[in-house]
Amino acid sequence: MWFRPALLALAAAWLPSTLAFADPLACSGTCTDTHDPTLIQRDSDGTYFRFATGGGIPIYSATSLTGSWTYLGEVLPSGSSIDNSGSDDAWAPDVHYVDGTYYLYYAVSSFGTQVSAIGVASSSSMDAGSWTDHGSTGVESTTGDDYNAIDPNLIVVGSSNYLTFGSFWGDIFQTEMASDALTTAGGTPYNVEFNATSPQPSEGPYVFEYGGYYYLFFSSGTCCGYDTSRPAAGDEYKIMVCRSTSVTGAYVDATGTACTASGGTLVLGSHGTVYGPGGQSVYDDADYGPVLVYHYVDTTIGYADADKQLGINVLDFSSGWPVVNAQASEKGRIEVDALSINGGIATVELTFLYVNLCGSNFFRQTRSSQRLILQVHLPEDEHGDEDRRDGNDDADVGLAPADQSKRESKKYNGDASAPDPVHSVILLGLRQFAYCARTPPRMFPDTLPSGALAE
């Protein structure tokens, strides 16, 4: 089976500054103690783990993304080994699973200073008592530096590791890490975002790769102390984004303004009873797809930092930019409306709510509103027709030999009544598209319309 290059380029849509934001998903269990949250699903059993700013970094677990969240202990119960006045109060954790190990980056500092350092701990399970503190990564700052070494975020690109970090002062910087991701590679950190509005209110970066772009999420505005002094309307925390085709930049917003020239497109701001959302991370969930994870004040509960709630929203990237405008419950199963074969090419027409077009050239696809058309080239031994090449210089990608498609037939139906191999090749194609589009495979059908195949 062959998938040809995509013909449709994604357009960068202008996102207005006034969006109809969705409320956060429901949360059960302990949904506070969640300033600057980060979460991940354990690979071995699917348990969710959540971490946040404060003390030795609290650990919570749950059986689902929305709870019920239960306290387990701390990552650093004895504090960080870094020599810093804030070593007993770690900030802004960032957790990742790399080659069988969970790495959690954190910062130690004191509020309002640049005397800061970024550390890292590791664990094979994330359970309380299982974490090893490796101390400082070597990414540190002191008074007068261009940046403040807090709010770390790791992203792995190929065989390279990059740490993005920063808060106020020169705003957001990035540096390459060593191959073991435990220490800096030694290069000088470079600026990737700067807001010239005094006092440069950007922090909490998170770089997320999706559909051929690297999206730099960051928080902007006043984060804390709302119970004693609230900023002017619009100056409270909010979540912004820029994007780039390279992890190192240059990042621009939806209008094309450079992120280093005060650029930034609003992703989520105050609305309804949600006030000051920020401290965000992004997680690509197996069921929901990409979700925005953040803290916020529920104005019906209280404005104190201890009152801040866990917020989670599904992100829609279908415009090319992340949009928080729909609840997860609105995600519907993707249905095959029509399927035909002509000249060895299977054309599949789908209806969907959220399918993000692939950023890589694996599929011939066109999209109109909520309609998607995929063209799947069937292998000769499944269709009996000679494989047709279009003569261009783009490489085709072979994905499914005949025997694999037959195995897929049994996998989908579990018995001898499996559909014919052509059905199976097409279903496998949809699964491959789901992977490329980073759409949960469960959203795609397991069977095709009866009688849909016709020459």
Order of alpha helices (4+ residues) and beta strands (2+ residues): beta-beta-beta-beta-beta-beta-beta-beta-beta-beta-beta-beta-beta-beta-beta-beta-beta-beta-beta-beta-beta-beta-beta-beta-alpha-beta-alpha-alpha
